[in-house]
Amino acid sequence: MSPFRHGFRKGLLACALIVSSFGVLFAFVLLGEAIVGKGPAGSLVLGGVGLVLLFLFAFVFAFSAIYWKSSKPD
């Protein structure tokens, strides 16, 4: 594998880790808003979106971290 492609993949994985970290934080904020929110319908929607985002970004974070550790340095 060329050094350019290896560096590009590492950079892409680093971006995925950073974005998924912020996504998990955003999902927790949505879940917190759903808990302290006043309307039950709004709380259900925010809670549902928060849970979906939490699972999605946690999966992306775990996949990126595992792939980062398993990639071989050139």
N, C-alpha and C positions, 0 to 999 in steps of 0.2 A: 504494500500500500504506500502511495506517495506521501511525503510529509505534509503536503497541502491538504490532502483528504483526511489524514489523521487529525491535523490541527482543526480542520473544519468540523469534524465530528465531535471533537472535544469541546469546541466553542458552542456548537449546537446543544450538546448535553448540558453545558454550564448554563446556557440560556433557559433550557427546559427546567433545570433545577431551580433557578431563580424565579421564573414565572410561576412554577407550581408552588413554591414556598409562599409567594404573595397570594396566590389563589387560595391556598389553605387558610391563610389569615383572613381573607375576604369572606370565605365560607363561614368561618367562626363568627365574624362580625354579623353576617346575615342571620345565623342561628341565634346569636345574642339578641338581635333586634326582634326576632320572632318570639323569643321568650318574654321580653319586656314590652312588646307591642300591645296596643289597646284593642284593635279589632281582630276577632278570631279568623276571619277570612284572610286578611292580610298576613296574619301570623302563620297560617297554614301555607300560603304561597311562599313567603320568605323562608319558612322552615324547610319546605320541600326543595326550593332552589338551593338553599344552603347545604342541605344533605347531598344533593346531586353534585354540587360543585366540590364538596368535601371529598366524596368518594372518587370523583374524576381526578382532581388534582393530587390526592394522596396516591392514586394508582400511577399517575405520570411521574410523581416524585420518586416512588419506589422503583419503577422501571428505569428511570434515568440514573438513579444511584447505583443500582445493580449493574447496569450496562457500563457505567463509568468505572466501577471497580474491576469489572472483568475485561476491559479493553487493555490490550497489551501495549506498552510503550515501544516505540520504534527505536 
